[in-house]
């Protein structure tokens, strides 16, 4: 099964995660699997929080990879995985395995559909990025049986900067998947393992009976423009040499800055994505805080402190929240891959 087409925004308010998929011969729905099993088997869920890209692994058709910018470039905590007794920081290259995996193609009738937007990425460029050792995290996982939207929110993405379309001509805002869940069927709930290589694995117990959470947490506070989310999006698309820009609502529920009249626009003028803002002279901005902090501020969810942020978000449904992450790349032919965005 291939990874679905999606570009999602993450819940640290606007952290961007990019997901990538290589082409398959058959079209698959993100919300279902091809056949139901004769016997009900346990399921493992992997929640992904942060500015991650998800891609079918061009080096192994049975696996996918998650890709994110280095934590220092987006002022995040290092990538980590949560387990029953704590967290484990991940290496720049990590391998995660689900124990007792069966791949029964069990149906997922309750999964929420995934919404995505595509952008072309060269397959060789993806391989080169995976082989590089600097400026990014890469996590290898088995291909899931299905993919699910955990949280969704509308946003606006464009391949050119916003100056030449203001006001009111920058395109529609569209619903995007902002957080993903991977579903795996197992014969028994025996936990998972993670390590820098398949031969150097540490066995761990599930965070909450059957849940694994992969996350990067933003440092600092949310500003009205969510400059931290815009920065995360910029750094993610740079990994793939893409010219893409995200626009997020002011204070998460207000107007889009790209609808401002021509002239000064505080959010766009100070946007880290703005081509006029060089790295040496970029304006000051505040980085978005963690998923739990964003949810608390927006008051769109009732949080249970005893659960992880990802579990809390899912348990409360899929209300709209402004956040930013990325989703999948899809390979077209032999050399091209598609990128999906929020």
N, C-alpha and C positions, 0 to 999 in steps of 0.2 A: 504494500500500500504506500502511496506517495504522500508526502506532506501537502496539506491543502494550501490554496492560494490565499495568503492573507498578509496584510501589513497592519500591525496592531500597535496601539499606544499603551504605554505602561502606566500604572497607577501611582507613580511617585510624583506626581501629577502629570507630567508630560514626557516621560522618558521614552525614547524611541527604541523599539526592538524590531529587528529585521528578520524575517523568516524566509528560507530558501527551499525550493523543491526542484528536483530534477524530473524530467518528463517520464511518464510511464505509458504503456500501451493502452491502458483503460482509464476512463474517467471515474473518479471516486468521490463520493460525497463526504464532506468533512464531518457530517453529523451521523454517519451510519457506517456499518461494516457490511460486507457483501452477503453474509449468511449468519443465521443464528445457530448457536451450538445446541446439540441435543441435551447436554447436561450443563447446568449453570455452574460456572467456575468463578473463583475469586478474581478481583480486578485490582490493579495498582494504578494510581493516578500520579502523574508528575506535573506539578504546577511550576510555571516559569514566570518570574517577576523580574523586570529590569529591561534595559535597552538591548534585547537579544535579537539576533537574526536566526531563523530556523531554516535549515537547508537539507535536502537529500544529499547524502555524502557521495560525491562523484568518484570516490575511491572504493566504496563498498556499497552495493545496492541494497544491503540489508540494514543499513544504518542511516541515521540523520545526524547533523551537527548543529549545535547552537553556537553563534558567534556574537561577541559583544566587544565594544571598545575597551581598552585598558582602563581600569577604574580611576587612575590618576588623571586621565584626559577629560573625564566628565565629573570629577569630584564625587566619586562613589566609594563605598566600602568595597573591598575585594570580593570577587565572585565567591559564593559559598553554597553549600547544600545543607539543608536542615535534616536532622535525624532525631531519634527518640530522646537522646540525652544532650543535644546541643547542635552546634554547627561545625562543618569542616570547610576551611578555605580551600579553594580549588587552584590548581596550577594553571599556567597559561594554556596548557594542553591537558585535558582530562578525559577519562573514559568512565562512563557510568553504565553498570550492568544491573538488570532486574533479575533476581534469582527465580528459578522455576518457571521461566517464561514458556508459554505454549503457543501463542499466535493462533487462536481458534477462530478469528474473524467474527467474534460475538457482536451482535447488533447493539446499537446505542440509540435507542428510541427517544431518550430524554435529553440528548446532547443539543446544545444551542448551535445554530448555524454560524459559520465563519464568514465574515465579510472582508474583502481584500481589494487591493489595487496593485497593478503590476508595473514593473519597470525592467527593461532589458539589462542583463548582466552577462558578460562573457564567461563561459564555463572555465576556460583556462585561467582567467583572473581569479575565479573562486578557488581553484586548486592551488594557485600561487599563494593566495591568502592563507589557506589551510596549512601550507608548508612553511610559511613564515613563522617566526617565533617572537615577533615584537609588535607591540601596540594593540594586541587583541587577546581575548579569551576564546578558546574553542573547546567545546564539550561534545564528545561522541556518545550517542545513545542508540539502542535498538530502535528500529522503526515501530511506532505504535500501531495498535489495531485501529485506532480512530483518534480524531482531534476534535476539541470542543472549545467554543468561546466561553470563557469564564466571565469576562466583563467587556462591555462595548460602549463606545462613545463616538459621536461624530467629530470630524476634524476636516481640515482642508489641506490638500497636498498638491504641489505644482512643480513643474520642471523648470520654471523661470522665477526670478525674484518678483515681488509683488508690485513694484513701482509702476509698471506699464499697464496694469489692469485696474488700478484704483480709480474711483470707487465703484463698488457693486458690479464688477465684471471679472472677478477672480475665480469664477466657477462655483459650483454648488459644494456645500459641505455634505459629507456622506458618512453614514455609520461605519465605524471601523471596529474590528476586534482589538481590544486593548490588553487582553490577557488570555493565555492559552493553557489548556489542559491536555496532556497526552494520556491515553487510556491503553493499558496493557492487560491482557488476560494471563493469569498464572494458574498453575496447578495447586499451589499452596502459598501462603503469605510468609515467605522465608526471609524477607528483607532485600537489601540491595548492596552493591559495592561500588566504590569509586577510587580512582587513583590515576596517576599520570600515564600509565600504560596498562594494557590488559594483563600483564604479568605482575604488576605491582598494585594490587587492589586491597582496600580496607573494607571489611564487612561491617554493615551498619543495619540497625533496625529502623523500621518505618517511623516517620514522625508522628503519625496518628493512625495506627493500625494498618493503613494501606497507602499512605500519602508520602511523596517525596517533594520537597520544595527547593528549586534552584533560584537563587536571588542575588541581586546587587542592590544595595540600599543607598539612596542619595543622601548626601550630607547637606546640612543647612536648612534654610527656610524657603517657602514658596513666595515669590513675588507675584504681583497682579498679572504680569505678562507671562509668567512661567518660563522665564529665561533659561532655567536649568533644563527643562524639557526640550526646549529648542536647541540648546547646546548638545544634549545627548543625541538628538536626531541628526544634527550636523556631523558629529563624530562617527555615528554609525554609517551614514551614507558615504562618508569619506573612505571608509574601509573598502567599499565597493566601487569607488571612483564615480559616484552618481551625482548628478546635479538635480537634487530634489529638496524642496523646502516645505516645512509644515507650518501651518498657522493654527493657533489655538485661541479659544475664546478668552477674553479678559476676565479674570477672577472665575474662570471655569464655566460660567453661565452667561457672561455678557456678550457684547458684540465681537466680531472678528476684526482685528486691526487692519486686515487687508481690505476692509470696507470703509476705512477712514478716507476722508476727502484728500485730494492731492495736497502735499505740503508736509509739515512735521507730523510724525506719528511716533509717540514715545516708545511703544512696544516694538515697532518695526525698526526705528532708528537705533535702538539699543539691542536689537536681536543679534545673538552670536552668529546666526546664519547669514546676516546681511553682508553681501559682497563688499560693501563699503567699510566694514569693520575688519581690519586685518588682525591677525593673532597678536601682533605687537601692540596694537592700540585698541583692543576690543573694550567695550564699555564694561563698567562694573555690573555684575548681576548676582542674584542670589540663586542658589541651587535648590531644586525641589527636595522636600524631605521624604521620609519613608512612606510606603503605601499606607500603613496604619495611620500615620499622621495626616496624610491627605484626606483619607476617609473621615477621620474625626473632624477635621476642619470643615469639610463639605456637608457633614451631617446627613449624608445620603444612606448611611448604613448604621445599624446598631451592632457594635462590635462586642464580641465576647473575648475578654482578655486571655481566656484559657486556650484559645485556638490561635493558630498561625494566621497572619494577614490574608494569605491566599484562601484558606479554608473559610475565613470569615466573609470574604467578598463573595465566594460562591454561595454560601449558605443564605445570603440575603438577596439573592437574585441577580439580575443583570440591569440594575438601574444605570442611567447615564452618568458618567463621571468623566471629567477632562483629565486625560493622561496621555502619554505617548510611548508607544513601543513599536517595534517592527514585526513583520511576518515574512512569508516564504518567498523564496526564489524558485522559479519553475523553468526547467531546461527545455528549450525548443531546439529540436534537431540535435546535432552533436556538440555544438560549440556555444550555444546561447543558453542563458539561465534567466529566469524571471525573478524579480524582487517584488515583495509585496509590502505595502505600507499602511499606516494608519491614515 
